[in-house]
Amino acid sequence: MRHDNNEKLAGKTLAAIALMATLSACGGGGDGGGNTVVNQLPVAFDAIKVALINKASDPYWSATWNNPQTDRDFRELEHLAFQVQLGGELLQVPGTGQADAELAADPRWLELAEQLSQDGARAVNAVRSRNTDLMQRAGGQLIETCETCHREFAPELPTLDQLSNATPAPGVSL
């Protein structure tokens, strides 16, 4: 069963990497050879934020506070951090949401999306180093970037202030 889950995760990761490679190769509207080039994500930014970034960030923060112990814990945290990194990259390409094209053209949005991607990369490296202090600092930076974006682009949504000021979270199982 564990092997099947790893294969599923690897397949999803490869699909996401392939999507990013395709999108990053798309500079304009075509390739000069008559082929159509994708210049919009097939989903809305809201879906990326909820299904990819939030889904990865919450367990990352909780787990780093609980000092992961096993190889499996560290592998899972690395995958979660990579999802955050990828999510930041995806938020720089217009999606199908009503305001996504406008957001993707906003320099501040792009700056925060790039910061999110960099935060995810730092978290990946922190997990790989197995240094829980670095992992917690990377998680703190992720919280700061998310809160800043919420304050600037979605003030009606709650920020994660309760996490950045909280005592260690209760134990969770990865």
C-alpha positions, 0 to 999 in steps of 0.5 A: 500500500505504501508503495502505491501511495509513493507511486501516486505521489510521484505520478502527480509530481511528474504531471505538475512538473510537466505542466510547469515545463509546458507553461514556462515554455509558453512565452507568447501565444504560439510557437511560430509553427502553427501549434497552439500554446497554453497561456492559461492554467486549466483551473482558477487561482482559488483552486490552486490556493485551496487544493494545493497551497493550503492543503500542503501548508497546514500539515507542514506547519503542524508537523514542524512544530512536532519535530518529525522523527522518521524518514517517512515524516521527512519525505512527506514534509519535503513533498508538502514543501515542494507543493507550496513551491510549485503553487507559488509558480502556478500563481504567476500564470493566469488561471480561469478565475474571474480576476485571475488575469488581472491578478497575474498582471499585478506586479505586487501579486507576482512578487508575493507569488514568487516569494511563496515559491521561494519560501517553498524552496527554502522549506524543501531545503530545510527539510532535506537538511533535517534541521527542525530549527530551519524548518520552523523558520521556513514555516514562519516565513511561509506564514508571513507571506500568506498573511501579507497576501491575504491582507493585500488581496483578500482582506475579507479572508482570515489570516493565519495570525493565530498560527504565527502567535500560537504555542506549539500545535497539538500532535498530528500524524503524517 
